[in-house]
């Protein structure tokens, strides 16, 4: 997959896009940690996080609608959070005849906000940095080779598996099948099982090809990216630093 044509990337020529990937990966990780460390029940820091991310997205010229659409992936997970205000203990607050737990409301709001801001932060990283460059940034940060190797294989073969799934769906349509409804669950699970078997077989063939070329269980570190300057590091780490300062002042 070409780095410039990755579906998550929003191509542009901005300071955020040009920033060294290791700086962006480190800044994203620290920002997510700051959000995760926000005390429960403290909501003012999230306004500060939103302001920082909005400024960063504007600097990178990212369409707001694109970032919002990518947040939809968390909706199924947030549905489980809705049970907390009902199942948690007293004190309770009656809304439209329904007794809702106040601690449950705070817990649900905290989980939803932290998940949303974490996903929004990583979404900005993915929109401004091709996935191969993110792997390079992880190598520059001296992440253990086993993690970068697994991530690299995921990047390379996600498109292959997606193409395999598309071919299987076309074959099913040609035979009169269109598994899209609940009563067709058996056809869906059968297709996913076939995809799993084909992926396993392809993985075996790839491993044998690598072993015949001298693969010994570990990939060499590429470290193809250039070292980042202190200016780049200062600019990238300023965002999580400002977020941490805002958290301390607002809490």
Rosetta blueprint (number, residue, H / E / L):
1 X L
2 X L
3 X H
4 X H
5 X H
6 X L
7 X L
8 X L
9 X L
10 X L
11 X L
12 X L
13 X L
14 X L
15 X H
16 X H
17 X H
18 X H
19 X L
20 X L
21 X H
22 X H
23 X H
24 X H
25 X H
26 X H
27 X H
28 X H
29 X H
30 X H
31 X H
32 X H
33 X H
34 X H
35 X H
36 X H
37 X L
38 X L
39 X L
40 X L
41 X L
42 X L
43 X L
44 X H
45 X H
46 X H
47 X H
48 X H
49 X H
50 X H
51 X H
52 X H
53 X H
54 X H
55 X H
56 X H
57 X H
58 X H
59 X H
60 X L
61 X L
62 X L
63 X L
64 X H
65 X H
66 X H
67 X H
68 X H
69 X H
70 X H
71 X H
72 X H
73 X H
74 X H
75 X H
76 X H
77 X H
78 X H
79 X H
80 X H
81 X H
82 X H
83 X H
84 X H
85 X H
86 X H
87 X H
88 X L
89 X L
90 X L
91 X L
92 X E
93 X E
94 X E
95 X E
96 X L
97 X L
98 X E
99 X E
100 X E
101 X E
102 X H
103 X H
104 X H
105 X H
106 X H
107 X H
108 X H
109 X H
110 X H
111 X H
112 X H
113 X H
114 X H
115 X H
116 X H
117 X H
118 X H
119 X H
120 X H
121 X H
122 X H
123 X H
124 X H
125 X H
126 X H
127 X H
128 X H
129 X L
130 X L
131 X H
132 X H
133 X H
134 X H
135 X H
136 X H
137 X H
138 X H
139 X H
140 X H
141 X L
142 X L
143 X L
144 X L
145 X H
146 X H
147 X H
148 X H
149 X H
150 X H
151 X H
152 X H
153 X H
154 X H
155 X H
156 X H
157 X H
158 X H
159 X H
160 X H
161 X H
162 X H
163 X H
164 X H
165 X H
166 X H
167 X H
168 X H
169 X H
170 X H
171 X H
172 X H
173 X H
174 X H
175 X L
176 X L
177 X L
178 X L
179 X L
180 X L
181 X L
182 X H
183 X H
184 X H
185 X H
186 X H
187 X H
188 X H
189 X H
190 X H
191 X H
192 X H
193 X H
194 X H
195 X H
196 X H
197 X H
198 X H
199 X H
200 X H
201 X H
202 X H
203 X H
204 X H
205 X H
206 X H
207 X H
208 X H
209 X H
210 X H
211 X H
212 X L
213 X L
214 X L
215 X L
216 X L
217 X L
218 X L
219 X L
220 X L
221 X L
222 X L
223 X L
224 X L
225 X L
226 X L
227 X L
228 X L
229 X L
230 X H
231 X H
232 X H
233 X H
234 X H
235 X H
236 X H
237 X H
238 X H
239 X H
240 X H
241 X H
242 X H
243 X H
244 X H
245 X H
246 X H
247 X H
248 X H
249 X H
250 X H
251 X L
